[in-house]
Amino acid sequence: MHEEHDCCAPVGRAALIGGAVGHVGAAATAGTAGSGHRIAQATVPAQTFLMGDALGDAKWGDGETPVHPVSLDAFAIDATSVTNDDFARFVEATGYRTEAESFGYSAVFHLAFAGADDDVLGQPPQTPWWLGVRGADWRHPGGPASSVDELGDHPVVHVSWNDAVAYCDWAGRALPTEAQWEAASRGGLEGARYPWGDDLRDPSATDGSWRVNIWQGVFPTENTLDDGFLTTAPVRSFGPNAYGLWQTVGNVWEWCADAWSATTYASDAEAGTVHAPTGPSVDTPDAPRLMRGGSYLCHDSYCNRYRNAARSSNTPDSSMGNAGFRTVSRG
């Protein structure tokens, strides 16, 4: 795994409290597959596309190159990230407890913290803007003094990769592969930096309107809120891409099915056009997993990963206030 996560997330759960933690299982009770999954679907047509960073934007060590051809069959994908309301239906149907709830803490950005001083259990020295907060979970995204009562249409956060897989198992869905995610995010725009093209802001708007929920100002101390949001935005904010997907970049990181490797693209490029790649094989359940799309914390000075080609990762039991997921149809 690459060493530099910057604003993305603290590396691993243990980093939040400065010590090792044991894994806590949180298996979901079986439910009726697909009964509660109500998210509108976007269709991604069968295609061969060029995967990777063609514009030289990649951060060193992220493995966004070489650009290489990938072919995919058609698939259906959630038009939005899974929301708090969507996740609540899953929890109500199964009694599921997330890993943040089982461990008793999760990662909260310091300006979003809502709780007492003694709720802060740790602060990673390399990423001091992250706090390990007791009582932070999907129902309490800023800490124990916060709630999602008015955030039903916001993306669910503080869900680990394991939590996302549990939701998929209940819903009869799957996490997208990295290749599926990138093809969906590109919306048919070959080589484009963002889902809508290469300009970060709308050049036709007289006010220079933002098209994405990311950080404006001086990271990590001052957010001018030019885009209107300090943390998450409703999932149908800004606008969809050509395939009908909303906010694949910015807002929240989205877990993918694949395990992480910085050399995946080099291996795939040697094989020519790869059909439906699924990433490196996994020999341990603790292998880091991919995240795509960036989040509301991304800023050019620290993390320019709010792009179609950008990649990051974290351990599968990690949870944080800027990571969620969307799902795809099972093959």
VENSULVEN-V980143 format. One line per field, one symbol per residue. ss: DSSP state (H for helix, E for strand, - for the rest). A space follows every 50 residues. Layout:
ss = ???
This chain:
ss = ------------HHHH------------------------EEEE--EEEE E----------------EEEEE--EEEE----EHHHHHHHHHHH----HH HHH-EEEEEHHH----HHHEEE--HHH--EEEEE--E--E---------- ---EE-----HHHHHHHHHHH-EEE--HHHHHHHHH-------E--E--- E--------E------EE---EE----------E-----E-----E---- --EEEEEEE----HHHHHHH---EE----E--------EEEE------E- --E-------EEEE-----E--EE--EEE--
